[in-house]
Amino acid sequence: MKFRVERDVLTEAVSWTARSLSPRPPVPVLSGLLLKAENGTLSLASFDYEISARLEIPAEVAEEGTILVSGRLLADICRSLPSAPVDISTDGAKVTVSCRNSRFNLATMPVSDYPELPALPDVSGTVSGDAFAQAVSQVIIASSKDDTLPILTGVKMEIEDDLITLLATDRYRLALREVHWKPSTPGISTSALVKAKTLNEVAKTLGGGGELKIALSNNSELIGFESGGRRTTSLLVDGDYPKIRSLFPDVTPIHATVETAGLAEAVRRVSLVAERNTPVRMAFTDGQLTLDAGTGEDAQASEAMEAALTGDEITVAFNPHYLSEGLNAFDSKYVRFSFTSAPKPAMMTAQAELDGENQDDYRYLVMPVRLPNQ
């Protein structure tokens, strides 16, 4: 095999494909990237029995062939090369990577030992990559990072006709985001539980490529994404996701609206004195929100800002990390807090104006920390 590719094109392609490689592959060949050069095209693929990634880039192919080489090592080499065309060729069981005066010799792995990559399922529909990426970024903050509860490390995708609803929870907060798409089959009704880590990678690396194709297998075991010539598949998380939709309240007699950016900064400041596992308290009164953190004997902080309140005055407390992550997920000028009562979860939604209507396509529900007098 012998081919030439521009350094920047090759580096980006190798780096993207190598993202899917497991740091602890079950077998050595799964640490490799499969490179296939033919018909003026170089295809790159990676697979770890759970996630696969594939893409094609143009190349000057002098001799066609297929090799399997260490993915992480090749990615490191490509990033270190000077900005010039890269020549890759094989000589027996060795592969040579050369660029200007740089030359690397790498060992290859047996291609025959590499498993067959799963085929991309039939495309179920398309969605705006930017819209999907934003929706994913807003929801995954609520997914669990605890691998001992694998169900909660996933994001539930519920699909009903032209609407995708993304749901996530780690038991302390919940996030729901709706995004419209164009289904291949009108009236489609299905769901999938996808690893939050997988969706995050898709959002970051495929979301900016324009239209994003989503492909769901008929046996509900595999999901695929494709955009800009890049394809990735992932096994779905197995298990029954908790029915968290019902936890979002239908009736909330108390509403408070605050400027999003200003509140995020205020929370960041007062939480500097909040020791581990201590909350930030929020007191909503007519026209004002007062935040405070800390205890009498230790450092304390407080800050007041404008707020619009409908309903009774209310004082609540939240984990500052959960509160900050929720606020940072909103890109609206204002955020609305909706309460049923102080000990019950508070729902956050976007609002364009201080006295306007809220937008409920994104909802973030966070459990309060119970105060001594509640």
Secondary structure, DSSP 4 states (H G I P E B T S, - for coil): -EEEEEHHHHHHHHHHHHTTS-SS-SSGGGGEEEEEEETTEEEEEEE-SSEEEEEEEE-EEEE-EEEEEEHHHHHHHHHHS-SSEEEEEEETTEEEEEETTEEEEEEEE-GGGSPPPPPPPPEEEEEEHHHHHHHHHHHGGGS---TTSGGGGEEEEEEETTEEEEEEE-SSEEEEEEEE-EESSTT-EEEEEEEHHHHHHHHHHHTTSSEEEEEE-TTSSEEEEEETTEEEEEEPPPSPPP--GGGS-S--SEEEEEEHHHHHHHHHHHGGG--TT-PEEEEEETTEEEEEEE-TTS-EEEEEEE-EEESS-EEEEE-HHHHHHHHHT--SSEEEEEES-TTSPEEEEEESSTTS-EEEEEEEEEPPPPPTT-
